[in-house]
């Protein structure tokens, strides 16, 4: 759920290399991938997509991102772009490496293990973008931050180029392109419908966030944006059904830093459908 920016947004200058905490490496990921993503079937494949997109959604939850785009490329790779703050690129104190390299190559490294940079996040509950990197044939990251465009390339989780400046910009955000490794996955073909279903959920849960999905293989595209949030979700679930009451029951409450949002509407059916999400994760 998206909360008011005044409640969740944190100052830009609190998200830098000091925000990145390091808990371990990724040496075992390629050897035992199922331990990190569940399996190496198409289910695990699409889990990679969720890990990358979830980082962008967390930026939106904090009030720093309004647009996310996902593209299935002709070569089988996937591109995710957001207009959030951009992953930090300054030097990380513990590792003496760029914070970007730390985030992308070290397991459990990120800004979500302390509360200065993210008050609420869903990415913390996943395995992290470093695992996506480790299970990809290659990955490229482009960061727009502090007036510059930064770039780094990786292959099978290993750094293949230093973080380099590739230009200047007035924009901000992060662009991640990765190609799942066919040595790891039984099938590396992304499914448009599977991705669209998850992105639609993210859009419902984060009212006002715009998410677009494009498939270069078929020229198919969809855009998701719901100003009504989970009320719009309920309306879609009851589409074509006879509802008992026209107005959707809705309330939102914050207590001790926790925000709860509830929407419900009864119909004349016999089956009950209850959906619950915590930090954008289906529970």
N, C-alpha and C positions, 0 to 999 in steps of 0.2 A: 504494500500500500504506500502511496505517496502522501506524506504529511505536509503541512504548511512549511514553506522554506524557513520562516522565522523560527520554527521549533527545531529544525534539523540541520540547517545549513551551518557550516563551520567556515571560518575565515580561510581564504585561499592560502595564506602564508603558513598555515599549520600543516599543510600537506607537502612535505619535501623529503629528502633522504633520511632525516631523523625519524620519520614516521614508519620506515620500513624495518620490520623486525625479522631476524633470521633464525629459523629453528632447525634447518637441516638441508640435505642435498637431494638429488634426484637419481642417484646411481642405480637404484633397484627398480625404477619405474618400468623401463623397457623389458626387464627380465620377468617381472610379475605384474603386468598391466592390469589384470583383473582385480588385484588388491586395491587399485586406485579408482577404477571406473566401472567396476562391476563385472564386465565381460568385454570381449573383443568382437561381438556381433554388431549389428546395426544399432542396437541399443547403446552400446558403449561409444560407438562412433558419434551418435548425436549428443551424447553426454559432453563430448568435447565442445560442441557448439554452445551448449548451455553454460559451460564454465567461462567461456570468453564473453558471451552476451551478458552474463550475470554481473561481471565487473562493470560493464557499461550501465546496467540497470541500477547498481549500487550508487553510481554517480548521480543518477536521476533521483533516487530516493533522498540523497543528501541535498538536492536542489541545485546541482551543478550541471546537469545534462537535460536537454529537451528533445534531442533527436538521436535515434540509433538506426543505422542501416545495415542490413545483412544481405550478402550477395553470394549465390552459388556460382562459381566461375566455370568456364568451359573446361579447364584442365583438372577439375575435380577439387580444387581448393575452395576455401570459404573466406570471405572478407567481412569483417565487422568493424564499423566506423561509428564513433560517437563524438559529441561535441562537449565532453566533460572537461575536467581540468588537465588531462594528460598525465601519463605516468611520470613521476619524477625522474630526472636524468642526472642530477648532481651526485657527487661522490658519497657513497655510503660509508659511515665512519668505521664500522666493524670490519667490512670486507675490503675497503679501499677500492671498490669497483663502482661503476655507475649504478645508481638505484634501479635503472631500467634493466640492466643485465642481471642484477640480483633477483628482481621480481620474476624475470622470465626463465631463469635457470636454476633457482634454488627452491626446493620444496618448502612449503609453509612460510614463504617470505612474502610480506605484503604490508599494507597500511591498515589492515583490519584486526590486528592483534592488540592494538591499543586504541583508545577512544578519541584521540585528537582529530583524526582525519575522517573517521566514519563513526557516526553514532549508531547507525543501523546498517547491516549488510547481510546479503544472502551468500555472497561468494565465500565467506569464511567457512560455511558449512559444506562446501565442495572441496575438491582436491587441489584447485588452483590452476592458474594458467601455465605454470611451469610444467605440470603434468601433460597438458595439451602440447606444449613445446616438445617434451620428451617423446611423445607418441606421434609426432609429425615428421614426415620426410623432410620438410623444411618449414620455416616460419619467418616472416618478416614483420617488423613492428615499426611504425612511423608515429612519432609523437610531435604534436604541435603545442608548444608551451614556451612561455616567456619570450615570444616574438621570433622563435626559431623552429625549424623543422629538423627533428632528430631521427636517425634511422639505425637499425641493427638487424642483421640476418643470423639465423640459427639453422642447423641441420641436425636432426635427431637429438635435439636438446643441447647441442654443443654450439658455442659461439663461433661464428664464421667471419665476422667482421666487427671491428670496434664500433662503439657508438659514434656516429659522425653527424656533423651538421650538414644538411642538404639544402638549406635556403632559409629565407625569412618569411614570416607570415603574421597576419593579424588575427588569425583564427586560433582555436585551441581544441584539443581532443586527442584521441588515440585511434590508430588504424592498425588492425591485426589481420594478417593474411596467413593462413596455414593450410598445408596439404597433409591429410592423414596418411600415415605410413602403411603401405600395402603389406609390409613384412609383419605388421602387428595385427591388422584388422582383416577379417574374412571378406568383408565387402567395404569399399571406401566410397560408395555412392550415396551422397546426401539425398534425402527425400524432402521435396518441397512441402508436402502436406504435413509431415511430422514437425518440421521446423515452424511452419505457419501456425500450427496448433499451439505450440509453446510460446511463440511471440505474441499471439493474440492474448494468451493468459497474462503475460507481462504487461501488456497494454491495458487490460481491464484492471489489473491490480495497482497500476500507477497512473491514475487519471491525469490526462493532459500530455503524457509522454507519447511521442510519435515514433513508431517503429515501422520501417519499410523492409520488405523482402523482395528480392529480385532473383530470377533464375536465368542466367545467360544461356543455358542449354535449350530453353523453350521460349524465352522472352516473356515468361509469365511473371507477374508482379502483384503484390498486395501491400496495402498500407493499413496500419492499425493505430487508431487514436480514439480514446473514449473519455470525453470530458465528464461523463457520468460515473466513471470508475466501476466499482463492483455493482452499482445499481444497474448499469448498462449490461453487466454480465448476467444478472438475474433476469432482466428483460429478454435477453437472447435465449436463455435457458427455457423460458416459458413461452417462447414464440410458437404460435399455433395452438396453444393450450387454453382451456377455459379457466381463467383466474378467478379466485373467490373475491379478491379485493383489487381494485384498479391501482391504487397507490402502493408502491413498494415500501415496506417498513425498513427504515434505515437509521443508524446512529453511529457516531464516532466519538470516542472518549480517550483522553490521555490521562494516565496516572503513573506517577513515579518514573517518568521517562518512557513508558510503554504505551503505544497507541493501539487501540482496538477499533476495528471498523466492521460493522455487521449490516448485511442486507438480506431481506427475506420476502417472499411472496408465496402465498398458498394457491394451489390450483386444485381442480376437482379429481385429480388422479389418485391412485392408491399407493404409488411408490414414493419414497422420500429420497431426495437428493441433497446431500450436505457436502459442501466443499470447504476445506479449511486450508489456510496458507499462513506460514510464519516467515517473515522476511522474504516474501516472494517464493518460498519453497512450499510445494504441496505436501501437506502433512496427512 
